[in-house]
Every structure is written in C-alpha cells, then in structure tokens.
Amino acid sequence: MGCLVSTPQDSVGNRKRPGSIGDVSVYVPGFRIPKPVDFSLSLGDHLPKNLMERLSALRTRVVVMAGQEAPTVSRTRRKSATQHGGSTLADLHQALQDYLPVLLGLVKDGSQLQHNVQFAWMNQEDEAEETAISNAWYEVLSVLHLMAMLSLSQANLLLLPRTSADGYQPKVSEENRRASVDIFLKAAGYLDCAVRHVLPQFPTSLREDLPVDLAEGVLRALCLQALGQGVDIQLGMAIDSAKATLAVKRRLACEMVKCWQQAQDNIMNLPLANGWGAKHRLFIKWKYVEAKAAAYYYHGLILDEGKHRKVSRDGCSCFASCR
C-alpha cells in the first residue's frame, strides 16, 4: 500500500484564483498540477539507466508544461485563449499521452516498483492543496484526470462564439461543433477508464484518502457531464438541420436528461464545500434543469401534432425522472 502525505502550501501565492474567467461554454474544474519527482533516488537500482532517464524526461516535460499552462487556463480571456491556448493545451495533452505508456510499466503485472516512488500533485479543489502518495496508480489516475480536463478545456475553446466573416453575430461553426463532440467523447473515455480500471487498483483505505476531485463520484459526474454536453451539441445541430425530426430532437433531449440526472446524483452528496466544487455542483444542476425543459418542450410539440397514441405506446423514459 502506498503512503499518503497531504499538506497545505506554504506560499499562498502559488494558488492563483482567477479574477475573470472570460467566456465559458464548458465548465472545467480546477486542474491538478504535478510536482517534480527524482526517479533516480527510488528507481536507480531497479531500472536500466536509459529507461529511468526516459521516464524522468517525459514526466519533467509534463511538470514544466502543466506548471506554465494549467494555472492560466481557467482565467484566460477569450481572445488569448482562442489564439494561443488551443495549441498549448494540445501540446500538454500530447506530452501526457507520451508519458502514460511508459508510466504504466511501473504497474504492469503488479510490479513492486509501483510503491517505490512518491508522486505529488498540487490539488486546486482540495483545501489540502498538495497530496503525495507512494503508489504509481495514483500517478496514472492523476494523468487520466488531467487529460480529461484538458479535453474539456479544448472543447470549451472550440465552442466559444467567434465573429463570422460576414460580420454578423458571433457564432460557433459547424466544424467546431462536430469536433467538440469527438473531444467530449474522448474526455468521457478517460474518466470511464479511471473509474473502471484504475480506482479498483487502490485499497479501500487509500481510496477514501484520495483528494476530493479524484473521488469516484466526482469522476463519474465529470464523465456524465462530458457525455451530456456532447449530446447537447448534437441536439443543437439537429435543431439547425431541416432533416431532423421532432422525434430525433426529443430523443436527444431525453438522453441529456439521463446524463445530467446521473451526474447530479453522483456529485450532490459529496463534501464539495470549496469554490470549485460548489460551482461544479451548480453547473450540473443548471444543465439538468435545462435538459428537462428541452425534453418537455419537444415532447409537447409531438403531442401537439396529434401523436398521442404513438407517444403512449413508445414513451420516453426520461419523463418519469423529469417530474
């Protein structure tokens, strides 16, 4: 079992709260930033030198890039974010993708090396600020969480309205909306993997000591949020399409209701007393109410078309939870 150390930051200046977050289309909780680790001290006698150097170089790259980018993402204004943030987020995401396969070597086949290194991450949601655990699965979980948050941030940048070439009201292009759906699914995949395959690797006692933003309920809520927002974008495209029927729009609205209801169920009873957690809970509650309104609206339009018999026969399972 890995040991855990959770300590507050000595310098409050390291924690930068955004004064203005600019335009937001996707709510992204605070990022988790890795702290430097000296692999030579704990793995020097257990790994070939070239492999240890590669592992160290990949993680150092992540630490440096995350330290520069993550604290500024949530407070970046729209103009600078759309011009620079997208490529920087993609670079950090690629660095994590390069690091993860090598990291998994420390946990392969129950390797005892998984307990040799104490991994530390600065936590923007937990009052403890920084949590260090001597378990490589904690590092894997933190990497997947950061990859998911980067994906949500990338989706947010794509969904910020931009001034069109014709000079009319700012809007989101069809291309960006389609791309955002793929990114939402990718984020949901990272979080689902974290819940299904990584969390079960922790002893029960250690799972209970994880930072609040790595709690199972939060991870599930984020996964469902990503799925819900992906369906939300699909509904928006269906509304703009002349070929989409009312039945299709209602089905998408009902899928949204299910996603946001389950997200709310997972997060409402967690001890999220801090600013980020409270905002996240309110965001999910708002999206749930919005989804119910859309489902009722399209259900009402179908009823108005005189399809009472078909509706009573086929039904829409989300309405039991809407009431």
N, C-alpha and C positions, 0 to 999 in steps of 0.2 A: 504494500500500500504506500502511496506517495504521501509525504508530509506536506502540510499546508501552512503557509505564513501569509497573513493578511494584515497590512499596515497602512496607516494614513500617510499621505505625502507630507514631508517636512515643509516643503515650499508650496504655498497655495498658488503661487504664480504659475506653476506647471499646469494648473487646471484652468483652462480658458473657456468661460461661458460666453456664448455668442450674444452680442448686443443686438444684432439684427440678422435674421436668417434669410432675408430676401424672400423671393417667391418659392413656394413649396407645393409640389404636386404629390409627392410620396413622403410620408413621414418615416424618417430613419433615426432610430435611437442612437445614443452616443456610441462612438467607435471604441473598440478596445485596442490599445496600442502595446506591442511587445517591448519588453525591456531587454538590454543586452545580456547575453549568456556566453560564458567562456567554456566551450566544449572541451578544450584540452585538459582542464582540471579534472573533469569527471569521466571523460571517454578516452583520454590519451593512451591508456594501456589496453583498451578493448577494441579499438577500431584502427584500420590501416590509416596511415597519415593522410594519404590523398583523399580518402572518403571523409575523414574528420574535417579536413580543410574545405572540402566542397560543402559539407553540411554547414559549417561555420560561415562560409562566404554567402551562401544562399540566405541564411537567417539574418545576417548582418545587413544584407541588401533590403530585406523586408523591414527590419528595425529602422533603418535610415529613412526609407521612403514613407513608412507609416508615420514616423515621428514628424516628418515635414508636411505630409498631406492630411492625415486624419483629423488633427485638431482644427484645421481650417475649413473642412468640407461643410460642416453644419452652419458656418457663419459666412460662407462665400455668397456674395451677391450675384444676381443672375448674369450680369454681363461678363464678369470674370469667370464664372463657373462654366458658361457655355463656350467660352473661348479657350480656356486652359484646363479646367477641371476634368473634362471628359477624358483627354488623353492621359493625364496624370493618374486618374483612377484606373484606367486600363493598364497602365504600366505596373502599378502596385498589384493589381489583380493577377497579372502575368507572373510577377515575382512570387506571389503566393502559390500559383499553380506549379511553378518550377520547384519550389521548396517542399511542397506536400509529399510528392512521391518518395523523396529522399528521407523525409521525416518518418514516413510510415515504416521504414526499415528498422526503426528503434522499437516498434511494437509488433513486428512480424513474428508470428508463431509464439506469442507470449514471451518474447525476449526479455531477459532480466535487465537489459540496458534501459528499458523504459523507465526505471526508477532511479537511474544514475544522475540525471540532470534535473536541476530545479528551474522550471520555466516560470518566468514572471511577466505579468501583463498589467498595464495600468487600466483600471476599470472606470469608465466615465459614468456608470449608472449606480454603482455600489459606493456607499459612503466610505467603505474600507479603502477605496482608491486603487490599491495595488495588491494583487494576490499572486503568491508564488506557490507552486505545487510540484513536488518531485514525481511527476508522472507524465510520460510523453503523450498519453491520451488527452491530458489537459491541453497540451500544445495543439494536438490535432483538432480538438473541439474549438479552441480559440481561433485557429486558422480558418476553419469552415465558417464560423460566425462572422469573421472579418470579410471573407469572400462574399458572403450573403449580403452584408451591409454595403459593400462596395457595389454589388449588383443593384441593390435598391437605389443607391445614390446615382448610378449611371442611368437607371430608368427615370429618376427624377429629372435629370438634366435633359433627357430626350423629350419629356412631357412638359417642359416649360414653354409657354407660347412665345413664338418669335414673330417679329414683324415680317409680313409677306412682301414679296417683290412688287405686288400691285398696290402696296401702300394701305391696304385695308386693315381691319382689326387684327392684332397678333393672333396666331393660331398654331396648332400643332400639326405637322404634316402627317399624311397617311403613312409614309415610310417610317417615320419616328414612332408612330403608334404601334405599328406591326413589330418593329424591332423591340419596343419596350415589353411586349407580351412575351417574347422569347427570353428576355432578361428576367422577367418576373418568374418564369418557369425555372430558370436556372437557379435563381435565389431560393426558390422553394425546394429545389432538389438538394442544395447544400444543407439546408436546415432539416429536411427529412432524413438525410444521411446522418446528420448529427444526432437526431433523436433515436433513430432505429439502430444505428450501428456503433456509435461512439459512446453515448451515455451508458448503455448496458455494460461497457467495459469497466466502469467505475464501481468500487464497493459502495454499498448503500450509505455508509457513514460519510464517505468522501463526496458523494453526490449531494448530500444535504449541506455540505460546506461550500459548494460552488458559488461564485458570485451570482447575484440575483439575475443579471442579464444572460446567464447561461443556465438558468433553471429550466426544467423541461417545459413548464407551462409557457414561459416566455418564448422559447424556441418554437413550440407548436403554434403559438399565436402569430409569430412572425411568418412562419411557413404559410399559414392560412391567410394572413394579410397579403402575402405575395400572390397567392392564388386568387384571392378576391379582387385585387387590383388588376390582375391580368384579365379576369372576366369583365371587370368594369370597362376596360379599354375595348374589349371585344363588343360589349353592348353599345358603346359609343360609336364604333364603326358600323354596327348593324343599324343603328338609328340613322346614320348618314347614307345607308345603302337603300336604294329603291327596291332591291330584290328581297330584302329581309322581311319575313312575315311577322305579324304580331306574336304568333306562337313562338318563333325563334327568340324574339326580344323578351317575352315573358320567361322562357326557359333560362335565358342568361341571367335575368334579374333574380330568379329563384336560386340559381347557383350562387349568386352573390350573397343572398340572404344566408344560405347554409354556411358559406365560408366565414362571413363576419360573425354569425352567431357562435360558431365553434371557436373562433378566435377570442371572442368576448368571454366565453365560458372558461377558456384556458388561462386568461390573464386577470380576471376580475378579483379573484381571491388571493392573489399574490401580494406580498408586502412591498409594493412599489410606492413608497412614500416620498421619494425624491422627485425632482422636477422632470427628469426624462421619463421616468416610469408613469407619472401622473398624466403627462401629455400623451404618452403612448396609449394609455387606457382610454382617454377621452377621444383620441383619434379613432380607435376601433369602435367605440360606442357611436360616434357620429356616422361612420361608414355603414354600420349596421342599420341605423335608422334610415339612412339614405337608401340603402338597398331595399328595405321593406317598402319604402314609399314607391320605388320604381316597380317592384313586384306587384303591389296593389294597383298601380296605375295601368300597367299592361294587362293585368287580369280584368280590370274594369272595362278596358277597351274591347277585349274579346267578348265579354258579357254583352256589351252594347251592340255587338254585331249579331246578337241573337243565337250564340252558340252555347246556350245553357246546357243542352243535353250532352254535348261533347265534353264540356268542362267538367260536369258532374261525373262523367264516365272516366275521363283521363286524369283529371285532377291536377293539382300542383302541390307537392308535398310540403313546400315551404310555408304555406299559409297557416298550418297548424301552429308553427312557431312564431308567425307574424302577429298573431292575436295576443 
